[in-house]
Amino acid sequence: MKNKIKVSILGGSGYAGGELLRILLNHPYVEIHQVTSRQFADQSVTLTHPNLRKKTRLVFCSPEKLEKCDVLFVALPNGESMKQMPVLTKKAPKIIDLGADFRLNDKASFEDWYKTPHINSYLMKEFIYGLAELHRTAIRKARFVAGAGCEATVSILALYPLVKNNLIEPKIIIDAKMSSSQAGITPSLSSHHPERAGVVRSYMPTGHRHSAEIIQELSINNFQPDIAISATAIDMVRGLLVTCHLQPKTGVSEKDIWSAYRQVYGDEPFIRIIKEKRGLYRYPEPKLLQGTNYCDIGFEMDTRSNRLVVIAAIDNLVKGTAGQAVQAMNVMVGFEETTALEFSGLHPI
């Protein structure tokens, strides 16, 4: 029997914090020590996460009361963790930041994409990008991990084997269909029900910030990705679907594509290659992934237009955020990587 580790969540009242709680409460080797919320301090965590009723009696505490622990998850709004990180590093020997502040390796790139100075940029190089599928060895030795953005997660996982095996040209067009939970828990006009319900709304046809992460992670083997993302809001609470339009290099066949995915992901516990000849779900479908840590990837070759279309889907709150973070924690601490992440999803739903 393994000894339990003491885990805390800084900023636990949002959707990411709720997913962390849901997953960690089912982790056999974790004791949740503290969950902070400035707004809901001294109130039950079930006030904001009612799905956890009768699952826990945890109460939110003020961030100022944060104590030392073994692993600290940081789920603060973008721009906040970089201000606090020098103090937080004294609270835990291992930190996993779910926000954007430490995802990029380069200060200039961060400031270009996020239009704000990076405070404490000296820490950027200390963080390992949180995709275990790409950085498992480094995460195993890491003190600090930066969780990938949800859109970046699904796009990188969809494209990485093709880049690694030199199968595609650098120009990559990504059509991303985004659910409402990706906007976070704070309401706005765009999330107001009469404005959001039923929409297929193009809200960021260019300039998506996650482009920076995709460029960073796919810049391997002298490949210089030219990324163009168009993001569309759809009427779904959870889920993210990307359709990537690519040009295969001369002579690349469907067999080559299959081989690349099998070579890179054959032993990955949370990657599923979906390509059926028939059936309603012969391509990835985010609806089937709700609550799971899987990334489903499919593809189709179009010989008429010399086009490769790669389709990939995740639950943005799990594989795109909290599940990915717990997966990284498992790797960092030495637990079985799939621990507490085995949920297979529901059908129908």
CORDAWO-V637431 format. One record per run of one state. SS is the DSSP state (h for helix, s for strand, l for the rest). FROM is the first residue (numbers start at 1). LEN is the number of residues. Records with the same first field share a line. If there is no record, write none. Layout:
SS=FROM-LEN, FROM-LEN
This chain:
l=1-4, 11-4, 25-5, 37-7, 48-2, 53-6, 60-1, 62-1, 66-3, 75-6, 89-3, 98-9, 115-6, 130-2, 142-2, 147-3, 165-3, 169-2, 179-1, 184-5, 192-1, 197-3, 205-6, 219-7, 235-5, 247-1, 249-5, 266-5, 274-12, 290-5, 303-4, 315-3, 334-16
s=5-6, 30-7, 44-1, 59-1, 61-1, 69-6, 92-6, 127-3, 144-3, 168-1, 171-8, 200-5, 226-9, 240-7, 248-1, 271-3, 295-8, 307-8
h=15-10, 45-3, 50-3, 63-3, 81-8, 107-8, 121-6, 132-10, 150-15, 180-4, 189-3, 193-4, 211-8, 254-12, 286-4, 318-16
